[in-house]
Amino acid sequence: MGWRVGGLPFERLRSSVVSKLTDVPKRILIGRALRSDRLGETLLPKRVALPVFASDPLSSVAYAPGEVLLVLSIAGLSAYHFSPWIAAAVVVLMFTVVASYRQNVHAYPSGGGDYEVANTNLGPKAGLTVASALLVDYVLTVAVSISSGIENLGSAIPFVVENKVACAVGVIVLLTLMNLRGVKESGTLFAIPTYVFVAGVFTMIAWGAFRGVILGDEMRAPTADYEIKPEHPGLAGFALVFLLLRAFSSGCAALTGVEAISNGVPAFRKPKSRNAATTLALMGLLAVTMFCGIIGLAAATNVRMAENPAKDLLDDGTPLGPDYVQDPVISQVAEAVFGQGSILFIILAAATALVLFLAANTAYNGFPLLGSILAQDRYLPRQLHTRGDRLAFSNGIVLLAGAAGLLVWVYGADSTRLIQLYIVGVFVSFTLSQTGMVRHWNRLLADEEDKAKRRHMIRSRAINTFGAFFTGLVLVVVLVTKFTHGAWVALLGMCIFYATMTAIRRHYDRVSEEIAAPETPSDDMVRPSRVHSVVLISKIHRPTLRALAYAKLMRSDSLEALSVNVDPAETKALREEWERRGIDVPLKVLDSPYREITRPVIEYVKSLRKESPRDVVSVIIPEYVVGHWYEHLLHNQSALRLKGRLLFTPGVMVTSVPYQLQSSEAAKRRARKRQEWTAPGSVRRGPAVERAKENSTNT
């Protein structure tokens, strides 16, 4: 009948094999595990927190100006003179958002950020909407940043742009491993290229301004002599306004990641709120200056960009053709200012590609932290609230990497296509968060009587009110101008996240309600009337005799042995052997004309429960324990299937009685050696430690 095989021994063996195969590589790639009481050592100073949380908005200046020019090129070169005005609108929005989030980090320093603000002040549905928007935005941040970085790197290394998807996925894997090592370690590593990029951009702006204004040099981008074939020439009226709004919404990519600091306040050193607010202000100042500088230099060097450069960029009236690769704006400006192949040009190009890759690190810090908070609130699986070996939320990091990798593969690592999905989630969270802050200040003002504090609250409310109005207006613009260009995909993703998290919360609530300890006595607290034990047997051997001895030790109210007749000859031999040995346990045999084992046993157990609902049925299964994985292939898995089915039968307890074969002893010795041998970087523990203590005592 095959009761001798069980699932647990196989699972135990497989777990030990996997542990042995993965422990050493894991320690090499990730490092040794950290104790929970060392969490404080992972907190970030401002100089490290800036590249960790602000690398996304800082790096967005590498592609946001290009997105503005790409949209304006639809109307031809004549529309390029609107770019400074669009940049000015983006700057006003950036300062508004930064000022608004400085209120957030002081009022809600616990790390919930936009989600906590909306959830507390606007209700769970608004909070869940914000959370859905942020989760989608974090995934897109990784996909867009890395795809853009691949394109920038491809301007210097053709192999990279020829294999964009594979290279982008490889970078995602590398960033995932870095972040699994811990927030502080990854932040320290990422700080150098971020600061090199910032210094390089400021050097380019300063040197470009010096050459253009003081020296009077004529700086020309490599595309300066090209013409643009407009898709819609001579736009005017509403069509022109719509185009400018679309260009503005594309330029708003410079604001992505601003909310990450408010979500990551707990990762700062004390005083957390003040350090986070200072980092926010510094980030906004740097991002605005670099964005405006690049837009200005792009206009001064006559950069030309087109959504379809192969057809719309013309050289003496001739399209450039499909072999032409359009370099990003920052690369063209750097070439015009520093010169092609110069050391400063190469340094800035390398730093730009690196910082775009590292911009994804903002999401790698924001997504796992938000996922942990949502898991704590029972909106996501509890595993996302568990810290890994390096005290990072490892499950959230891996989930983010998988989702971003899938998006990169689906969209072919094309940043222009991906960026159309972008920004929607950002401004949904911006708008709801600022609206929630307005209600937060209204609630505090209703009870506050101190005049100085009231003035501060009224000023803060005014900032958040303006922020809510402005970001809400931009959200409408983004939805109108980008919906058909791909924004609907982001909205669909938000709806999927919302529905999934709602379903998860409903499941956890239902489970909590079912398993809650009652105040009054219930069936779970009342002792069963009787316990009826059933030992499953196929033939008489050592495992069967051990299981019978164990069942007798339990002193159940009734005990019987149960077998299934799938082979009459074997069943007859079993009865004869049973009588010959004089075993004092009644043997019951179930007929099975179709040679099934599981169903007759399940039906019999259910019939016992039906006859006596207040009785508990204890099913005891003898099992072999083998030591090699291939030995499991030589046996069926009837015991595993039975245990799986019996788990869904109320009032039935299942007990496995293992019988260790000689091969299992070899497996036990191998396991003992693994415990005694410690992998490099692992924490020493277990028998080796105890033996060392014993030896020291003896000496």
LUMZA-959736 format. One record per residue (C-alpha): x, y, z. Coordinates in steps of 0.25 Angstrom, whole numbers, padded with zeros to 4 digits, always signed. Layout:
N
XYZ ...
END
This chain:
699
+0000+0000+0000 +0012+0009+0002 +0011+0016+0015 +0026+0015+0017 +0028+0027+0009 +0026+0041+0014 +0027+0056+0009 +0034+0061+0022 +0047+0053+0021 +0049+0057+0006 +0046+0072+0009 +0056+0071+0021 +0067+0065+0012 +0064+0075+0000 +0065+0086+0010 +0078+0082+0015 +0084+0080+0001 +0079+0093-0004 +0085+0100+0009 +0098+0093+0006 +0099+0097-0008 +0094+0112-0006 +0101+0116+0007 +0115+0118+0002 +0111+0126-0010 +0101+0134-0002 +0111+0138+0008 +0121+0142-0003 +0110+0150-0011 +0103+0156+0001 +0112+0155+0013 +0110+0150+0027 +0097+0151+0034 +0095+0163+0044 +0089+0162+0057 +0076+0169+0059 +0082+0178+0070 +0092+0184+0060 +0080+0191+0052 +0085+0204+0057 +0098+0203+0050 +0091+0203+0037 +0085+0217+0039 +0090+0227+0029 +0097+0241+0030 +0092+0252+0021 +0104+0251+0012 +0100+0236+0009 +0085+0238+0009 +0086+0248-0002 +0091+0238-0013 +0082+0227-0007 +0069+0234-0007 +0071+0246-0017 +0079+0238-0028 +0066+0237-0036 +0062+0252-0036 +0076+0256-0038 +0079+0246-0049 +0065+0250-0056 +0072+0263-0061 +0079+0253-0071 +0067+0250-0079 +0056+0260-0074 +0061+0271-0083 +0062+0261-0095 +0047+0257-0093 +0043+0272-0094 +0050+0274-0107 +0045+0261-0113 +0031+0266-0110 +0033+0280-0116 +0040+0274-0128 +0026+0270-0133 +0023+0284-0136 +0037+0286-0142 +0049+0295-0138 +0040+0307-0136 +0034+0301-0123 +0048+0299-0117 +0047+0314-0112 +0037+0309-0102 +0046+0300-0095 +0051+0311-0085 +0037+0314-0081 +0034+0299-0079 +0047+0298-0070 +0042+0310-0062 +0028+0303-0059 +0036+0290-0055 +0044+0298-0046 +0032+0304-0039 +0026+0291-0038 +0039+0285-0032 +0040+0296-0021 +0025+0294-0018 +0027+0279-0016 +0040+0280-0008 +0034+0290+0001 +0021+0282+0003 +0029+0269+0006 +0037+0276+0017 +0024+0278+0024 +0022+0263+0022 +0035+0258+0028 +0033+0267+0041 +0018+0262+0043 +0020+0248+0039 +0034+0243+0042 +0030+0228+0044 +0033+0225+0029 +0020+0223+0024 +0021+0235+0015 +0010+0238+0005 +0003+0225+0009 +0002+0228+0024 -0002+0242+0021 -0014+0238+0012 -0018+0226+0021 -0018+0234+0034 -0025+0247+0028 -0033+0242+0016 -0037+0228+0020 -0032+0214+0016 -0037+0214+0002 -0029+0227-0001 -0017+0221+0006 -0018+0208-0003 -0019+0217-0015 -0006+0224-0012 +0001+0211-0008 -0003+0205-0022 +0002+0217-0029 +0015+0217-0022 +0018+0202-0024 +0015+0204-0039 +0024+0216-0039 +0036+0209-0032 +0035+0198-0042 +0035+0208-0054 +0047+0216-0047 +0056+0203-0048 +0051+0200-0062 +0053+0215-0067 +0066+0218-0060 +0073+0206-0065 +0068+0206-0079 +0072+0221-0080 +0086+0217-0074 +0087+0206-0084 +0084+0216-0095 +0094+0226-0090 +0105+0216-0089 +0102+0211-0103 +0106+0224-0108 +0120+0220-0105 +0119+0205-0105 +0111+0200-0117 +0111+0186-0112 +0102+0191-0100 +0091+0197-0109 +0091+0185-0118 +0088+0176-0106 +0079+0186-0098 +0070+0176-0092 +0081+0166-0087 +0090+0177-0082 +0078+0184-0075 +0074+0171-0068 +0088+0168-0064 +0089+0182-0057 +0076+0179-0050 +0082+0166-0044 +0095+0174-0040 +0087+0185-0033 +0078+0174-0026 +0091+0167-0021 +0097+0180-0016 +0084+0184-0009 +0083+0171-0002 +0096+0174+0005 +0089+0185+0012 +0084+0199+0011 +0097+0206+0017 +0107+0197+0009 +0099+0200-0005 +0098+0215-0001 +0113+0217+0002 +0116+0209-0011 +0106+0218-0019 +0111+0231-0013 +0123+0233-0022 +0117+0232-0036 +0105+0241-0031 +0115+0252-0026 +0124+0250-0038 +0111+0252-0047 +0107+0265-0040 +0121+0271-0040 +0122+0267-0055 +0108+0274-0058 +0112+0286-0050 +0126+0287-0057 +0119+0286-0071 +0109+0297-0067 +0120+0306-0062 +0130+0303-0073 +0119+0305-0084 +0114+0318-0078 +0129+0323-0077 +0132+0319-0092 +0119+0325-0097 +0118+0338-0089 +0132+0341-0086 +0140+0335-0097 +0129+0336-0107 +0132+0323-0113 +0122+0316-0122 +0118+0303-0117 +0111+0293-0126 +0104+0280-0123 +0107+0269-0132 +0092+0270-0137 +0093+0285-0139 +0093+0285-0154 +0081+0275-0155 +0067+0280-0159 +0055+0274-0152 +0043+0270-0161 +0031+0274-0152 +0020+0263-0151 +0009+0275-0149 +0015+0288-0155 +0009+0301-0152 +0002+0297-0139 -0006+0308-0132 -0018+0310-0123 -0022+0298-0114 -0013+0289-0122 -0001+0297-0118 -0006+0298-0104 -0008+0283-0103 +0006+0280-0109 +0012+0290-0098 +0005+0283-0087 +0009+0269-0092 +0024+0274-0092 +0022+0280-0078 +0017+0266-0073 +0029+0259-0079 +0038+0269-0073 +0031+0266-0059 +0040+0253-0060 +0050+0262-0052 +0041+0261-0040 +0041+0246-0039 +0046+0240-0026 +0044+0253-0018 +0035+0245-0009 +0045+0235-0006 +0051+0243+0005 +0038+0244+0013 +0036+0229+0012 +0050+0226+0017 +0051+0236+0029 +0054+0224+0038 +0067+0221+0031 +0073+0234+0035 +0081+0237+0047 +0076+0245+0058 +0070+0255+0058 +0063+0248+0047 +0052+0258+0042 +0062+0270+0042 +0072+0262+0034 +0062+0257+0024 +0057+0271+0022 +0071+0276+0020 +0073+0265+0010 +0060+0269+0003 +0064+0284+0001 +0078+0280-0004 +0073+0270-0014 +0062+0280-0019 +0073+0291-0021 +0083+0282-0028 +0072+0276-0037 +0066+0290-0041 +0080+0296-0044 +0084+0284-0053 +0071+0283-0060 +0071+0298-0064 +0086+0298-0067 +0084+0286-0077 +0072+0292-0084 +0079+0305-0085 +0092+0299-0091 +0083+0290-0100 +0077+0303-0106 +0091+0310-0107 +0098+0298-0114 +0086+0296-0124 +0083+0281-0119 +0073+0274-0129 +0064+0263-0124 +0053+0255-0131 +0043+0244-0127 +0046+0237-0140 +0060+0242-0143 +0062+0232-0155 +0051+0239-0162 +0049+0253-0156 +0064+0257-0154 +0069+0262-0168 +0083+0265-0173 +0082+0274-0185 +0068+0270-0187 +0071+0255-0186 +0066+0246-0175 +0077+0240-0166 +0072+0226-0168 +0070+0214-0158 +0085+0213-0155 +0086+0226-0148 +0086+0225-0133 +0081+0238-0125 +0089+0241-0113 +0083+0247-0101 +0083+0262-0099 +0093+0262-0088 +0103+0254-0096 +0101+0264-0108 +0103+0276-0099 +0115+0270-0092 +0121+0267-0106 +0119+0282-0110 +0124+0288-0097 +0136+0278-0094 +0139+0273-0108 +0137+0259-0113 +0147+0249-0107 +0152+0259-0096 +0155+0253-0082 +0144+0262-0076 +0134+0257-0087 +0137+0242-0084 +0136+0244-0069 +0123+0251-0070 +0118+0240-0079 +0122+0229-0070 +0116+0236-0058 +0103+0239-0065 +0102+0224-0069 +0105+0220-0055 +0096+0230-0048 +0085+0226-0057 +0087+0211-0053 +0088+0215-0038 +0076+0224-0039 +0068+0211-0038 +0074+0210-0024 +0063+0220-0019 +0053+0210-0023 +0061+0199-0017 +0060+0206-0003 +0046+0211-0005 +0038+0199-0010 +0043+0189+0001 +0041+0199+0012 +0027+0202+0007 +0024+0187+0004 +0028+0185+0019 +0018+0195+0024 +0007+0190+0015 +0010+0175+0020 +0009+0180+0034 -0004+0186+0031 -0008+0172+0025 -0009+0178+0010 +0003+0170+0005 +0008+0156+0009 +0015+0156+0023 +0028+0151+0017 +0030+0165+0012 +0031+0170+0026 +0043+0160+0029 +0057+0166+0029 +0068+0157+0022 +0082+0154+0026 +0087+0168+0024 +0075+0174+0031 +0069+0179+0018 +0055+0175+0014 +0060+0164+0004 +0047+0159-0001 +0043+0173-0005 +0056+0175-0012 +0055+0162-0020 +0040+0165-0023 +0043+0179-0029 +0055+0173-0037 +0046+0162-0043 +0035+0172-0047 +0045+0182-0053 +0052+0171-0061 +0039+0167-0067 +0035+0181-0071 +0049+0183-0077 +0047+0171-0085 +0033+0174-0090 +0037+0188-0094 +0050+0185-0100 +0058+0194-0090 +0053+0206-0098 +0053+0218-0089 +0044+0226-0098 +0033+0216-0098 +0034+0213-0083 +0034+0228-0079 +0020+0229-0084 +0016+0220-0073 +0023+0228-0063 +0019+0240-0055 +0004+0236-0053 +0007+0229-0041 +0016+0240-0035 +0005+0251-0037 -0006+0242-0031 +0002+0240-0018 +0006+0255-0018 -0008+0260-0019 -0014+0251-0009 -0003+0253+0000 -0004+0268+0000 -0019+0267+0001 -0017+0259+0014 -0007+0269+0020 -0017+0280+0018 -0027+0272+0026 -0016+0268+0036 -0014+0283+0039 -0029+0286+0039 -0030+0275+0050 -0019+0281+0058 -0023+0295+0057 -0037+0292+0063 -0031+0289+0076 -0018+0298+0076 -0019+0311+0084 -0004+0315+0084 -0003+0327+0075 +0011+0324+0070 +0008+0309+0067 -0005+0313+0060 +0003+0323+0051 +0013+0311+0048 +0001+0302+0045 -0006+0312+0036 +0007+0315+0028 +0009+0300+0026 -0005+0298+0022 -0004+0309+0012 +0008+0301+0006 +0001+0288+0005 -0011+0294+0000 -0004+0301-0012 +0004+0287-0014 -0009+0280-0014 -0015+0289-0025 -0003+0290-0033 +0000+0275-0033 -0015+0272-0036 -0014+0281-0048 -0002+0274-0053 -0008+0260-0051 -0020+0264-0059 -0010+0269-0070 -0002+0256-0069 -0015+0248-0070 -0020+0256-0082 -0007+0257-0090 -0001+0243-0087 -0013+0234-0086 -0013+0229-0100 +0002+0229-0101 +0003+0218-0090 -0001+0224-0077 -0013+0215-0077 -0003+0203-0074 +0001+0210-0061 -0014+0212-0057 -0016+0197-0060 -0005+0193-0052 -0010+0202-0040 -0024+0196-0041 -0017+0182-0041 -0009+0185-0029 -0021+0191-0022 -0030+0179-0025 -0019+0169-0020 -0016+0177-0007 -0031+0178-0004 -0032+0163-0006 -0020+0160+0003 -0026+0169+0014 -0039+0162+0013 -0032+0148+0014 -0024+0152+0026 -0036+0158+0033 -0044+0146+0030 -0033+0137+0036 -0032+0146+0048 -0047+0145+0051 -0047+0130+0049 -0035+0127+0058 -0038+0138+0069 -0038+0132+0083 -0052+0133+0088 -0056+0139+0101 -0066+0128+0105 -0063+0113+0104 -0063+0107+0090 -0061+0094+0083 -0046+0097+0082 -0045+0098+0098 -0054+0087+0101 -0047+0073+0103 -0052+0063+0092 -0061+0052+0097 -0052+0041+0092 -0040+0039+0083 -0041+0029+0072 -0027+0025+0067 -0025+0018+0053 -0011+0012+0049 -0010+0011+0034 -0002-0001+0030 +0002-0008+0017 +0009-0020+0023 +0016-0025+0036 +0030-0019+0037 +0038-0011+0047 +0032+0003+0043 +0018-0004+0045 +0021-0010+0059 +0028+0004+0063 +0015+0011+0059 +0006+0001+0067 +0015+0003+0079 +0014+0018+0078 -0001+0017+0077 -0003+0008+0089 +0006+0018+0097 -0004+0029+0094 -0015+0022+0102 -0026+0026+0092 -0041+0022+0095 -0040+0012+0083 -0030+0007+0074 -0030+0000+0061 -0021-0004+0049 -0026+0000+0035 -0021-0006+0022 -0027-0005+0008 -0029-0017-0001 -0023-0014-0014 -0016-0028-0016 -0025-0040-0010 -0012-0049-0009 -0005-0038-0001 -0017-0035+0008 -0019-0050+0011 -0004-0051+0015 -0006-0039+0024 -0018-0045+0031 -0011-0058+0033 +0002-0052+0038 -0006-0043+0047 -0013-0055+0054 +0000-0063+0055 +0006-0052+0062 -0006-0050+0071 -0005-0035+0070 -0016-0029+0080 -0021-0018+0071 -0033-0021+0062 -0030-0020+0048 -0040-0014+0038 -0038-0016+0023 -0045-0007+0013 -0048-0012-0001 -0044-0004-0013 -0048-0010-0026 -0042+0001-0034 -0029+0000-0026 -0029+0014-0020 -0023+0016-0006 -0026+0030-0003 -0041+0031-0005 -0045+0019+0003 -0037+0024+0015 -0042+0038+0014 -0057+0033+0013 -0055+0023+0025 -0049+0034+0034 -0060+0044+0030 -0070+0033+0034 -0064+0032+0048 -0065+0047+0049 -0080+0046+0045 -0084+0035+0054 -0077+0042+0066 -0076+0057+0063 -0070+0060+0077 -0059+0050+0075 -0045+0053+0070 -0039+0043+0060 -0024+0042+0061 -0018+0036+0048 -0004+0030+0050 +0005+0027+0038 +0018+0019+0038 +0029+0025+0029 +0042+0021+0024 +0053+0031+0025 +0063+0030+0014 +0076+0038+0012 +0078+0040-0003 +0069+0048-0012 +0069+0037-0023 +0063+0027-0013 +0050+0035-0012 +0048+0032-0027 +0048+0017-0024 +0035+0019-0015 +0021+0024-0017 +0016+0037-0010 +0003+0031-0004 +0006+0036+0010 +0009+0050+0005 -0004+0050-0003 -0012+0045+0009 -0006+0055+0019 -0010+0066+0009 -0024+0061+0008 -0026+0059+0023 -0022+0073+0026 -0035+0078+0020 -0043+0068+0029 -0048+0075+0042 -0046+0068+0055 -0035+0059+0049 -0020+0059+0054 -0009+0053+0046 +0004+0047+0052 +0016+0042+0045 +0024+0031+0051 +0038+0031+0044 +0047+0019+0043 +0061+0023+0040 +0068+0014+0030 +0083+0012+0029 +0084+0022+0018 +0078+0033+0027 +0089+0031+0037 +0099+0035+0026 +0090+0047+0023 +0090+0051+0038 +0106+0050+0038 +0107+0059+0026 +0097+0069+0033 +0105+0068+0046 +0118+0072+0038 +0111+0083+0031 +0108+0089+0045 +0122+0087+0050 +0128+0094+0038 +0125+0108+0037 +0125+0115+0023 +0134+0128+0022 +0126+0139+0028 +0116+0131+0035 +0112+0132+0049 +0118+0121+0058 +0107+0113+0065 +0102+0100+0068 +0109+0087+0072 +0123+0093+0069 +0121+0104+0079 +0116+0094+0090 +0128+0085+0087 +0138+0097+0089 +0131+0101+0102 +0132+0086+0107 +0147+0085+0103 +0150+0098+0110 +0143+0093+0122 +0151+0080+0122 +0164+0087+0121 
END
